[in-house]
């Protein structure tokens, strides 16, 4: 079972979160992108852009933060954090 936890932070406080579960036979990369698509839809956001620094952070820690520079639209929070909590 693949589980990804998404959290929205504003002023060092978590304002919104959700956990996406995926037990399909997709690759890990597809599961991550599918989860981000669902998160963007549920949180009413544009899909974040994966910058090189975000990719490196995710590879190292299974965690990534998306700041304003990762979104095309303006956001009303400080950052969106995703974290793989189970594989």
N, CA, C and O atoms as a CHARMM CRD file, in Angstrom:
* protein
*
  348
    1    1 UNK  N      0.84500  -1.18300   0.00000 PROA 1      0.00000
    2    1 UNK  CA     0.00000   0.00000   0.00000 PROA 1      0.00000
    3    1 UNK  C      0.88800   1.24400   0.00000 PROA 1      0.00000
    4    1 UNK  O      1.77600   1.38300   0.84200 PROA 1      0.00000
    5    2 UNK  N      0.64500   2.12700  -0.93300 PROA 2      0.00000
    6    2 UNK  CA     1.36100   3.39200  -1.06100 PROA 2      0.00000
    7    2 UNK  C      0.49800   4.47600  -0.42200 PROA 2      0.00000
    8    2 UNK  O     -0.68300   4.60900  -0.74300 PROA 2      0.00000
    9    3 UNK  N      1.09300   5.24500   0.48000 PROA 3      0.00000
   10    3 UNK  CA     0.36700   6.34100   1.12200 PROA 3      0.00000
   11    3 UNK  C      1.21000   7.60700   1.07700 PROA 3      0.00000
   12    3 UNK  O      2.40000   7.59000   1.39400 PROA 3      0.00000
   13    4 UNK  N      0.57200   8.70800   0.67700 PROA 4      0.00000
   14    4 UNK  CA     1.23800  10.00000   0.58800 PROA 4      0.00000
   15    4 UNK  C      0.43000  11.00600   1.40200 PROA 4      0.00000
   16    4 UNK  O     -0.78900  11.10000   1.25600 PROA 4      0.00000
   17    5 UNK  N      1.11300  11.75000   2.25200 PROA 5      0.00000
   18    5 UNK  CA     0.47000  12.73100   3.11500 PROA 5      0.00000
   19    5 UNK  C      0.76600  14.11700   2.57000 PROA 5      0.00000
   20    5 UNK  O      1.92700  14.47800   2.38000 PROA 5      0.00000
   21    6 UNK  N     -0.26900  14.89000   2.32100 PROA 6      0.00000
   22    6 UNK  CA    -0.12900  16.26200   1.82800 PROA 6      0.00000
   23    6 UNK  C     -0.59800  17.22400   2.91200 PROA 6      0.00000
   24    6 UNK  O     -1.62300  17.00700   3.55800 PROA 6      0.00000
   25    7 UNK  N      0.18500  18.30200   3.09900 PROA 7      0.00000
   26    7 UNK  CA    -0.13100  19.27600   4.15100 PROA 7      0.00000
   27    7 UNK  C      0.07100  20.68700   3.60800 PROA 7      0.00000
   28    7 UNK  O      1.05300  20.96400   2.92000 PROA 7      0.00000
   29    8 UNK  N     -0.85700  21.56300   3.92100 PROA 8      0.00000
   30    8 UNK  CA    -0.75100  22.98200   3.59400 PROA 8      0.00000
   31    8 UNK  C     -0.38500  23.73700   4.86600 PROA 8      0.00000
   32    8 UNK  O     -1.01800  23.55500   5.90600 PROA 8      0.00000
   33    9 UNK  N      0.64200  24.59000   4.78000 PROA 9      0.00000
   34    9 UNK  CA     1.09000  25.34500   5.94500 PROA 9      0.00000
   35    9 UNK  C      0.96400  26.84600   5.70500 PROA 9      0.00000
   36    9 UNK  O      1.25100  27.34600   4.61700 PROA 9      0.00000
   37   10 UNK  N      0.53300  27.54300   6.73700 PROA 10     0.00000
   38   10 UNK  CA     0.50500  29.00500   6.72200 PROA 10     0.00000
   39   10 UNK  C      0.90300  29.47900   8.11200 PROA 10     0.00000
   40   10 UNK  O      0.33400  29.04100   9.11200 PROA 10     0.00000
   41   11 UNK  N      1.88700  30.38100   8.17200 PROA 11     0.00000
   42   11 UNK  CA     2.39200  30.91900   9.44000 PROA 11     0.00000
   43   11 UNK  C      2.81400  29.80100  10.40200 PROA 11     0.00000
   44   11 UNK  O      2.48900  29.83900  11.58800 PROA 11     0.00000
   45   12 UNK  N      3.52800  28.82400   9.88500 PROA 12     0.00000
   46   12 UNK  CA     4.03900  27.68100  10.65800 PROA 12     0.00000
   47   12 UNK  C      2.95100  26.83100  11.29400 PROA 12     0.00000
   48   12 UNK  O      3.19700  26.16400  12.29900 PROA 12     0.00000
   49   13 UNK  N      1.77700  26.84600  10.73500 PROA 13     0.00000
   50   13 UNK  CA     0.67800  26.00900  11.21300 PROA 13     0.00000
   51   13 UNK  C      0.08800  25.23300  10.03500 PROA 13     0.00000
   52   13 UNK  O     -0.06200  25.76100   8.93400 PROA 13     0.00000
   53   14 UNK  N     -0.23700  23.98500  10.29500 PROA 14     0.00000
   54   14 UNK  CA    -0.88300  23.18400   9.26500 PROA 14     0.00000
   55   14 UNK  C     -2.35400  23.59100   9.20800 PROA 14     0.00000
   56   14 UNK  O     -3.07200  23.50800  10.20400 PROA 14     0.00000
   57   15 UNK  N     -2.79100  24.03100   8.02900 PROA 15     0.00000
   58   15 UNK  CA    -4.17300  24.48700   7.88400 PROA 15     0.00000
   59   15 UNK  C     -5.05200  23.45900   7.17000 PROA 15     0.00000
   60   15 UNK  O     -6.27800  23.49300   7.28100 PROA 15     0.00000
   61   16 UNK  N     -4.41600  22.55300   6.44300 PROA 16     0.00000
   62   16 UNK  CA    -5.17900  21.55300   5.70000 PROA 16     0.00000
   63   16 UNK  C     -4.27800  20.35300   5.45700 PROA 16     0.00000
   64   16 UNK  O     -3.08000  20.50700   5.22000 PROA 16     0.00000
   65   17 UNK  N     -4.85600  19.15400   5.51400 PROA 17     0.00000
   66   17 UNK  CA    -4.06800  17.97700   5.17100 PROA 17     0.00000
   67   17 UNK  C     -4.98000  16.87900   4.64800 PROA 17     0.00000
   68   17 UNK  O     -6.19700  16.90700   4.83200 PROA 17     0.00000
   69   18 UNK  N     -4.35500  15.91800   3.99300 PROA 18     0.00000
   70   18 UNK  CA    -5.07500  14.73800   3.50800 PROA 18     0.00000
   71   18 UNK  C     -4.07000  13.63300   3.21600 PROA 18     0.00000
   72   18 UNK  O     -2.89800  13.90100   2.95100 PROA 18     0.00000
   73   19 UNK  N     -4.53100  12.39900   3.26600 PROA 19     0.00000
   74   19 UNK  CA    -3.69800  11.24400   2.95600 PROA 19     0.00000
   75   19 UNK  C     -4.30000  10.55400   1.74100 PROA 19     0.00000
   76   19 UNK  O     -5.49700  10.27500   1.69000 PROA 19     0.00000
   77   20 UNK  N     -3.44000  10.28500   0.76800 PROA 20     0.00000
   78   20 UNK  CA    -3.84700   9.58600  -0.44700 PROA 20     0.00000
   79   20 UNK  C     -3.32100   8.16300  -0.36100 PROA 20     0.00000
   80   20 UNK  O     -2.13400   7.95300  -0.10900 PROA 20     0.00000
   81   21 UNK  N     -4.18700   7.19400  -0.56600 PROA 21     0.00000
   82   21 UNK  CA    -3.78400   5.78700  -0.58300 PROA 21     0.00000
   83   21 UNK  C     -3.93300   5.25200  -1.99600 PROA 21     0.00000
   84   21 UNK  O     -4.89900   5.56300  -2.69300 PROA 21     0.00000
   85   22 UNK  N     -2.97000   4.44700  -2.40900 PROA 22     0.00000
   86   22 UNK  CA    -2.97900   3.89000  -3.76000 PROA 22     0.00000
   87   22 UNK  C     -2.42400   2.47200  -3.69400 PROA 22     0.00000
   88   22 UNK  O     -1.25400   2.27600  -3.36800 PROA 22     0.00000
   89   23 UNK  N     -3.25400   1.49500  -3.99800 PROA 23     0.00000
   90   23 UNK  CA    -2.77500   0.11100  -4.00800 PROA 23     0.00000
   91   23 UNK  C     -2.78800  -0.47500  -5.42700 PROA 23     0.00000
   92   23 UNK  O     -2.86800  -1.68900  -5.61600 PROA 23     0.00000
   93   24 UNK  N     -2.70800   0.42100  -6.41400 PROA 24     0.00000
   94   24 UNK  CA    -2.66400  -0.03900  -7.81000 PROA 24     0.00000
   95   24 UNK  C     -1.28900  -0.61400  -8.12000 PROA 24     0.00000
   96   24 UNK  O     -0.38400  -0.56500  -7.28600 PROA 24     0.00000
   97   25 UNK  N     -1.14200  -1.14400  -9.29100 PROA 25     0.00000
   98   25 UNK  CA     0.13000  -1.73200  -9.71000 PROA 25     0.00000
   99   25 UNK  C      0.98000  -0.76000 -10.52300 PROA 25     0.00000
  100   25 UNK  O      1.93300  -1.16600 -11.18700 PROA 25     0.00000
  101   26 UNK  N      0.62700   0.53300 -10.46700 PROA 26     0.00000
  102   26 UNK  CA     1.41600   1.56100 -11.15500 PROA 26     0.00000
  103   26 UNK  C      2.81500   1.64900 -10.55600 PROA 26     0.00000
  104   26 UNK  O      3.07900   1.12200  -9.47600 PROA 26     0.00000
  105   27 UNK  N      3.70300   2.32300 -11.27600 PROA 27     0.00000
  106   27 UNK  CA     5.03500   2.58100 -10.74400 PROA 27     0.00000
  107   27 UNK  C      4.93400   3.63600  -9.63600 PROA 27     0.00000
  108   27 UNK  O      3.92400   4.33000  -9.51800 PROA 27     0.00000
  109   28 UNK  N      5.97600   3.74400  -8.84200 PROA 28     0.00000
  110   28 UNK  CA     5.99300   4.72200  -7.74800 PROA 28     0.00000
  111   28 UNK  C      5.82300   6.13900  -8.29300 PROA 28     0.00000
  112   28 UNK  O      5.09800   6.94800  -7.71400 PROA 28     0.00000
  113   29 UNK  N      6.48800   6.43400  -9.39800 PROA 29     0.00000
  114   29 UNK  CA     6.39200   7.76800  -9.99200 PROA 29     0.00000
  115   29 UNK  C      4.95600   8.08400 -10.39400 PROA 29     0.00000
  116   29 UNK  O      4.47000   9.18600 -10.13600 PROA 29     0.00000
  117   30 UNK  N      4.27400   7.13200 -11.02100 PROA 30     0.00000
  118   30 UNK  CA     2.88000   7.35000 -11.40900 PROA 30     0.00000
  119   30 UNK  C      1.99800   7.54400 -10.18200 PROA 30     0.00000
  120   30 UNK  O      1.08200   8.36700 -10.19400 PROA 30     0.00000
  121   31 UNK  N      2.27300   6.78600  -9.12500 PROA 31     0.00000
  122   31 UNK  CA     1.47900   6.93800  -7.90600 PROA 31     0.00000
  123   31 UNK  C      1.65200   8.33200  -7.30300 PROA 31     0.00000
  124   31 UNK  O      0.68500   8.93700  -6.84000 PROA 31     0.00000
  125   32 UNK  N      2.88500   8.83900  -7.31000 PROA 32     0.00000
  126   32 UNK  CA     3.14100  10.18100  -6.77700 PROA 32     0.00000
  127   32 UNK  C      2.41700  11.22900  -7.61400 PROA 32     0.00000
  128   32 UNK  O      1.75300  12.10700  -7.06200 PROA 32     0.00000
  129   33 UNK  N      2.53600  11.15000  -8.93500 PROA 33     0.00000
  130   33 UNK  CA     1.88300  12.13400  -9.80400 PROA 33     0.00000
  131   33 UNK  C      0.36300  12.04300  -9.72100 PROA 33     0.00000
  132   33 UNK  O     -0.31500  13.07000  -9.75100 PROA 33     0.00000
  133   34 UNK  N     -0.18200  10.83900  -9.61900 PROA 34     0.00000
  134   34 UNK  CA    -1.63300  10.69200  -9.46000 PROA 34     0.00000
  135   34 UNK  C     -2.10300  11.29300  -8.14000 PROA 34     0.00000
  136   34 UNK  O     -3.15800  11.92400  -8.07500 PROA 34     0.00000
  137   35 UNK  N     -1.30800  11.09200  -7.08800 PROA 35     0.00000
  138   35 UNK  CA    -1.65900  11.65300  -5.78200 PROA 35     0.00000
  139   35 UNK  C     -1.62600  13.18100  -5.82600 PROA 35     0.00000
  140   35 UNK  O     -2.51500  13.83800  -5.28400 PROA 35     0.00000
  141   36 UNK  N     -0.61000  13.74200  -6.46500 PROA 36     0.00000
  142   36 UNK  CA    -0.51700  15.20600  -6.55900 PROA 36     0.00000
  143   36 UNK  C     -1.68400  15.77300  -7.35800 PROA 36     0.00000
  144   36 UNK  O     -2.20600  16.83800  -7.02900 PROA 36     0.00000
  145   37 UNK  N     -2.08600  15.07400  -8.38900 PROA 37     0.00000
  146   37 UNK  CA    -3.24200  15.52500  -9.17300 PROA 37     0.00000
  147   37 UNK  C     -4.50200  15.55100  -8.30600 PROA 37     0.00000
  148   37 UNK  O     -5.28000  16.50300  -8.36800 PROA 37     0.00000
  149   38 UNK  N     -4.70100  14.51200  -7.50100 PROA 38     0.00000
  150   38 UNK  CA    -5.87300  14.46200  -6.61600 PROA 38     0.00000
  151   38 UNK  C     -5.78700  15.54500  -5.53700 PROA 38     0.00000
  152   38 UNK  O     -6.79400  16.17100  -5.20600 PROA 38     0.00000
  153   39 UNK  N     -4.59900  15.76600  -4.99400 PROA 39     0.00000
  154   39 UNK  CA    -4.40600  16.80300  -3.98100 PROA 39     0.00000
  155   39 UNK  C     -4.72000  18.17900  -4.56800 PROA 39     0.00000
  156   39 UNK  O     -5.42400  18.97700  -3.94900 PROA 39     0.00000
  157   40 UNK  N     -4.20100  18.44900  -5.75200 PROA 40     0.00000
  158   40 UNK  CA    -4.44700  19.73600  -6.40100 PROA 40     0.00000
  159   40 UNK  C     -5.94500  19.94500  -6.62300 PROA 40     0.00000
  160   40 UNK  O     -6.45500  21.05000  -6.43600 PROA 40     0.00000
  161   41 UNK  N     -6.63900  18.89700  -7.01800 PROA 41     0.00000
  162   41 UNK  CA    -8.08600  19.00800  -7.24100 PROA 41     0.00000
  163   41 UNK  C     -8.82100  19.25900  -5.92000 PROA 41     0.00000
  164   41 UNK  O     -9.65300  20.16200  -5.83300 PROA 41     0.00000
  165   42 UNK  N     -8.51300  18.45900  -4.89400 PROA 42     0.00000
  166   42 UNK  CA    -9.21500  18.57900  -3.61000 PROA 42     0.00000
  167   42 UNK  C     -8.89700  19.88900  -2.88500 PROA 42     0.00000
  168   42 UNK  O     -9.76600  20.44800  -2.21600 PROA 42     0.00000
  169   43 UNK  N     -7.65900  20.38400  -3.00900 PROA 43     0.00000
  170   43 UNK  CA    -7.27600  21.63500  -2.36900 PROA 43     0.00000
  171   43 UNK  C     -7.55700  22.84300  -3.26500 PROA 43     0.00000
  172   43 UNK  O     -7.28700  23.97700  -2.87100 PROA 43     0.00000
  173   44 UNK  N     -8.08900  22.61500  -4.45200 PROA 44     0.00000
  174   44 UNK  CA    -8.41500  23.66800  -5.42400 PROA 44     0.00000
  175   44 UNK  C     -7.17600  24.49500  -5.78100 PROA 44     0.00000
  176   44 UNK  O     -7.17100  25.72100  -5.67000 PROA 44     0.00000
  177   45 UNK  N     -6.12300  23.78400  -6.21500 PROA 45     0.00000
  178   45 UNK  CA    -4.86100  24.40400  -6.60400 PROA 45     0.00000
  179   45 UNK  C     -4.51400  24.02300  -8.03400 PROA 45     0.00000
  180   45 UNK  O     -5.04400  23.05600  -8.58000 PROA 45     0.00000
  181   46 UNK  N     -3.61300  24.80000  -8.63300 PROA 46     0.00000
  182   46 UNK  CA    -3.02300  24.35000  -9.88400 PROA 46     0.00000
  183   46 UNK  C     -1.96900  23.30500  -9.52100 PROA 46     0.00000
  184   46 UNK  O     -1.45400  23.30100  -8.40300 PROA 46     0.00000
  185   47 UNK  N     -1.65200  22.43000 -10.45500 PROA 47     0.00000
  186   47 UNK  CA    -0.63300  21.41600 -10.17000 PROA 47     0.00000
  187   47 UNK  C      0.72200  22.09100 -10.00600 PROA 47     0.00000
  188   47 UNK  O      1.09700  22.93200 -10.82300 PROA 47     0.00000
  189   48 UNK  N      1.45800  21.73500  -8.96100 PROA 48     0.00000
  190   48 UNK  CA     2.76200  22.37000  -8.75800 PROA 48     0.00000
  191   48 UNK  C      3.79900  21.90500  -9.78200 PROA 48     0.00000
  192   48 UNK  O      3.72400  20.79600 -10.31000 PROA 48     0.00000
  193   49 UNK  N      4.74400  22.76300 -10.03900 PROA 49     0.00000
  194   49 UNK  CA     5.84100  22.47100 -10.96300 PROA 49     0.00000
  195   49 UNK  C      6.99400  21.89400 -10.14600 PROA 49     0.00000
  196   49 UNK  O      7.34800  22.42400  -9.09300 PROA 49     0.00000
  197   50 UNK  N      7.57000  20.81100 -10.63900 PROA 50     0.00000
  198   50 UNK  CA     8.70600  20.18200  -9.95700 PROA 50     0.00000
  199   50 UNK  C      9.98500  20.89900 -10.36800 PROA 50     0.00000
  200   50 UNK  O     10.48100  20.70300 -11.47700 PROA 50     0.00000
  201   51 UNK  N     10.51800  21.72400  -9.48200 PROA 51     0.00000
  202   51 UNK  CA    11.79200  22.37600  -9.72300 PROA 51     0.00000
  203   51 UNK  C     12.92200  21.40200  -9.39200 PROA 51     0.00000
  204   51 UNK  O     12.70200  20.41100  -8.69500 PROA 51     0.00000
  205   52 UNK  N     14.12000  21.67700  -9.88300 PROA 52     0.00000
  206   52 UNK  CA    15.25100  20.77700  -9.62100 PROA 52     0.00000
  207   52 UNK  C     15.49600  20.58600  -8.13000 PROA 52     0.00000
  208   52 UNK  O     15.77900  19.47300  -7.68700 PROA 52     0.00000
  209   53 UNK  N     15.39200  21.64300  -7.36500 PROA 53     0.00000
  210   53 UNK  CA    15.60900  21.53500  -5.91700 PROA 53     0.00000
  211   53 UNK  C     14.53200  20.66400  -5.26000 PROA 53     0.00000
  212   53 UNK  O     14.82200  19.92200  -4.32100 PROA 53     0.00000
  213   54 UNK  N     13.30400  20.75400  -5.74700 PROA 54     0.00000
  214   54 UNK  CA    12.21800  19.94500  -5.21500 PROA 54     0.00000
  215   54 UNK  C     12.45300  18.47200  -5.51800 PROA 54     0.00000
  216   54 UNK  O     12.23300  17.61600  -4.66100 PROA 54     0.00000
  217   55 UNK  N     12.89600  18.17700  -6.72500 PROA 55     0.00000
  218   55 UNK  CA    13.17000  16.79500  -7.12300 PROA 55     0.00000
  219   55 UNK  C     14.27500  16.19800  -6.25600 PROA 55     0.00000
  220   55 UNK  O     14.15500  15.06700  -5.78600 PROA 55     0.00000
  221   56 UNK  N     15.34500  16.95300  -6.04700 PROA 56     0.00000
  222   56 UNK  CA    16.45500  16.46600  -5.21800 PROA 56     0.00000
  223   56 UNK  C     16.01300  16.21900  -3.77800 PROA 56     0.00000
  224   56 UNK  O     16.37900  15.21300  -3.17100 PROA 56     0.00000
  225   57 UNK  N     15.22800  17.13800  -3.24400 PROA 57     0.00000
  226   57 UNK  CA    14.72600  16.98100  -1.88000 PROA 57     0.00000
  227   57 UNK  C     13.85700  15.72300  -1.77400 PROA 57     0.00000
  228   57 UNK  O     13.96800  14.96800  -0.80800 PROA 57     0.00000
  229   58 UNK  N     13.00100  15.50200  -2.76300 PROA 58     0.00000
  230   58 UNK  CA    12.10800  14.33700  -2.74700 PROA 58     0.00000
  231   58 UNK  C     12.90300  13.03900  -2.87900 PROA 58     0.00000
  232   58 UNK  O     12.58200  12.05200  -2.21700 PROA 58     0.00000
  233   59 UNK  N     13.91900  13.02500  -3.71000 PROA 59     0.00000
  234   59 UNK  CA    14.75000  11.82700  -3.86000 PROA 59     0.00000
  235   59 UNK  C     15.45000  11.47400  -2.55200 PROA 59     0.00000
  236   59 UNK  O     15.55100  10.30000  -2.19900 PROA 59     0.00000
  237   60 UNK  N     15.93100  12.48000  -1.83600 PROA 60     0.00000
  238   60 UNK  CA    16.68800  12.24100  -0.61000 PROA 60     0.00000
  239   60 UNK  C     15.82400  11.85900   0.58500 PROA 60     0.00000
  240   60 UNK  O     16.19600  10.98500   1.36900 PROA 60     0.00000
  241   61 UNK  N     14.67100  12.51100   0.72400 PROA 61     0.00000
  242   61 UNK  CA    13.90900  12.38600   1.96800 PROA 61     0.00000
  243   61 UNK  C     12.48900  11.84700   1.80200 PROA 61     0.00000
  244   61 UNK  O     11.76600  11.72500   2.79000 PROA 61     0.00000
  245   62 UNK  N     12.07500  11.52400   0.57900 PROA 62     0.00000
  246   62 UNK  CA    10.67700  11.14300   0.31200 PROA 62     0.00000
  247   62 UNK  C      9.71900  12.22400   0.78500 PROA 62     0.00000
  248   62 UNK  O      8.58100  11.94100   1.15600 PROA 62     0.00000
  249   63 UNK  N     10.19100  13.46500   0.76700 PROA 63     0.00000
  250   63 UNK  CA     9.40900  14.61200   1.21600 PROA 63     0.00000
  251   63 UNK  C      9.78100  15.79300   0.33000 PROA 63     0.00000
  252   63 UNK  O     10.94300  15.95200  -0.04400 PROA 63     0.00000
  253   64 UNK  N      8.79900  16.61700  -0.00400 PROA 64     0.00000
  254   64 UNK  CA     9.07800  17.80200  -0.82000 PROA 64     0.00000
  255   64 UNK  C      8.13800  18.92300  -0.41600 PROA 64     0.00000
  256   64 UNK  O      6.99900  18.69800  -0.00600 PROA 64     0.00000
  257   65 UNK  N      8.65800  20.14500  -0.54600 PROA 65     0.00000
  258   65 UNK  CA     7.85400  21.33800  -0.27700 PROA 65     0.00000
  259   65 UNK  C      7.72700  22.14800  -1.55500 PROA 65     0.00000
  260   65 UNK  O      8.70500  22.38300  -2.26400 PROA 65     0.00000
  261   66 UNK  N      6.51300  22.56500  -1.82800 PROA 66     0.00000
  262   66 UNK  CA     6.22300  23.39700  -2.99600 PROA 66     0.00000
  263   66 UNK  C      5.85600  24.79200  -2.50100 PROA 66     0.00000
  264   66 UNK  O      4.83400  24.97700  -1.84100 PROA 66     0.00000
  265   67 UNK  N      6.69900  25.76900  -2.82400 PROA 67     0.00000
  266   67 UNK  CA     6.47700  27.16300  -2.44400 PROA 67     0.00000
  267   67 UNK  C      5.80400  27.90700  -3.59400 PROA 67     0.00000
  268   67 UNK  O      5.47000  27.30200  -4.61200 PROA 67     0.00000
  269   68 UNK  N      5.60300  29.20900  -3.43800 PROA 68     0.00000
  270   68 UNK  CA     4.93300  30.02000  -4.45600 PROA 68     0.00000
  271   68 UNK  C      5.57400  29.86500  -5.83000 PROA 68     0.00000
  272   68 UNK  O      4.86200  29.86500  -6.83500 PROA 68     0.00000
  273   69 UNK  N      6.88900  29.73400  -5.90500 PROA 69     0.00000
  274   69 UNK  CA     7.55600  29.63700  -7.20700 PROA 69     0.00000
  275   69 UNK  C      7.26100  28.32500  -7.93900 PROA 69     0.00000
  276   69 UNK  O      7.62300  28.17800  -9.10700 PROA 69     0.00000
  277   70 UNK  N      6.61100  27.37400  -7.26800 PROA 70     0.00000
  278   70 UNK  CA     6.22500  26.12100  -7.91200 PROA 70     0.00000
  279   70 UNK  C      4.80700  26.15800  -8.48200 PROA 70     0.00000
  280   70 UNK  O      4.37400  25.21200  -9.14100 PROA 70     0.00000
  281   71 UNK  N      4.09800  27.23400  -8.23100 PROA 71     0.00000
  282   71 UNK  CA     2.71400  27.35100  -8.69300 PROA 71     0.00000
  283   71 UNK  C      2.58100  28.50000  -9.68600 PROA 71     0.00000
  284   71 UNK  O      3.22100  29.54100  -9.53600 PROA 71     0.00000
  285   72 UNK  N      1.75600  28.30300 -10.68500 PROA 72     0.00000
  286   72 UNK  CA     1.49300  29.34900 -11.66700 PROA 72     0.00000
  287   72 UNK  C      0.59000  30.42000 -11.04900 PROA 72     0.00000
  288   72 UNK  O      0.83700  31.61600 -11.20200 PROA 72     0.00000
  289   73 UNK  N     -0.45400  29.97800 -10.35200 PROA 73     0.00000
  290   73 UNK  CA    -1.37100  30.90400  -9.68800 PROA 73     0.00000
  291   73 UNK  C     -0.79600  31.30800  -8.33700 PROA 73     0.00000
  292   73 UNK  O      0.08300  30.63700  -7.79600 PROA 73     0.00000
  293   74 UNK  N     -1.30700  32.41600  -7.80000 PROA 74     0.00000
  294   74 UNK  CA    -0.86900  32.78700  -6.45600 PROA 74     0.00000
  295   74 UNK  C     -1.55800  31.86800  -5.44200 PROA 74     0.00000
  296   74 UNK  O     -2.67700  31.40500  -5.66400 PROA 74     0.00000
  297   75 UNK  N     -0.87400  31.61700  -4.34200 PROA 75     0.00000
  298   75 UNK  CA    -1.40100  30.73800  -3.30400 PROA 75     0.00000
  299   75 UNK  C     -1.60600  31.54700  -2.03200 PROA 75     0.00000
  300   75 UNK  O     -0.90600  32.53300  -1.80300 PROA 75     0.00000
  301   76 UNK  N     -2.55900  31.13700  -1.20600 PROA 76     0.00000
  302   76 UNK  CA    -2.85000  31.87000   0.02900 PROA 76     0.00000
  303   76 UNK  C     -2.28000  31.15900   1.26500 PROA 76     0.00000
  304   76 UNK  O     -2.77200  31.34100   2.37900 PROA 76     0.00000
  305   77 UNK  N     -1.24800  30.35700   1.05400 PROA 77     0.00000
  306   77 UNK  CA    -0.56200  29.67700   2.14800 PROA 77     0.00000
  307   77 UNK  C      0.93600  29.77000   1.87700 PROA 77     0.00000
  308   77 UNK  O      1.33700  30.24300   0.81400 PROA 77     0.00000
  309   78 UNK  N      1.76300  29.33100   2.81300 PROA 78     0.00000
  310   78 UNK  CA     3.21300  29.46200   2.66200 PROA 78     0.00000
  311   78 UNK  C      3.81600  28.36300   1.78900 PROA 78     0.00000
  312   78 UNK  O      4.63200  28.64300   0.91000 PROA 78     0.00000
  313   79 UNK  N      3.41600  27.11200   2.03000 PROA 79     0.00000
  314   79 UNK  CA     3.92800  26.01500   1.20600 PROA 79     0.00000
  315   79 UNK  C      3.04200  24.79200   1.33700 PROA 79     0.00000
  316   79 UNK  O      2.29300  24.64700   2.30400 PROA 79     0.00000
  317   80 UNK  N      3.13900  23.91900   0.35300 PROA 80     0.00000
  318   80 UNK  CA     2.48300  22.62500   0.33300 PROA 80     0.00000
  319   80 UNK  C      3.57700  21.58400   0.49500 PROA 80     0.00000
  320   80 UNK  O      4.55800  21.58400  -0.24900 PROA 80     0.00000
  321   81 UNK  N      3.41000  20.69800   1.46500 PROA 81     0.00000
  322   81 UNK  CA     4.40700  19.65400   1.70000 PROA 81     0.00000
  323   81 UNK  C      3.78000  18.29900   1.40800 PROA 81     0.00000
  324   81 UNK  O      2.66000  18.01500   1.83200 PROA 81     0.00000
  325   82 UNK  N      4.51800  17.46200   0.67700 PROA 82     0.00000
  326   82 UNK  CA     4.08500  16.08400   0.45700 PROA 82     0.00000
  327   82 UNK  C      5.13400  15.17000   1.08200 PROA 82     0.00000
  328   82 UNK  O      6.32600  15.47800   1.09400 PROA 82     0.00000
  329   83 UNK  N      4.66100  14.04000   1.60100 PROA 83     0.00000
  330   83 UNK  CA     5.55300  13.11400   2.29000 PROA 83     0.00000
  331   83 UNK  C      5.03900  11.69400   2.06800 PROA 83     0.00000
  332   83 UNK  O      3.88900  11.38900   2.38400 PROA 83     0.00000
  333   84 UNK  N      5.88900  10.83300   1.52600 PROA 84     0.00000
  334   84 UNK  CA     5.53100   9.42800   1.35900 PROA 84     0.00000
  335   84 UNK  C      5.65700   8.78000   2.73400 PROA 84     0.00000
  336   84 UNK  O      6.74800   8.73800   3.30300 PROA 84     0.00000
  337   85 UNK  N      4.55200   8.27700   3.26900 PROA 85     0.00000
  338   85 UNK  CA     4.57300   7.71400   4.62300 PROA 85     0.00000
  339   85 UNK  C      4.55000   6.20100   4.62300 PROA 85     0.00000
  340   85 UNK  O      4.81900   5.58200   5.65200 PROA 85     0.00000
  341   86 UNK  N      4.23400   5.59000   3.48800 PROA 86     0.00000
  342   86 UNK  CA     4.23100   4.12000   3.42900 PROA 86     0.00000
  343   86 UNK  C      4.36700   3.67100   1.98700 PROA 86     0.00000
  344   86 UNK  O      3.77200   4.24800   1.07700 PROA 86     0.00000
  345   87 UNK  N      5.16300   2.62800   1.79800 PROA 87     0.00000
  346   87 UNK  CA     5.28500   2.02800   0.46700 PROA 87     0.00000
  347   87 UNK  C      5.09800   0.54600   0.57600 PROA 87     0.00000
  348   87 UNK  O      5.16000  -0.16000  -0.43100 PROA 87     0.00000
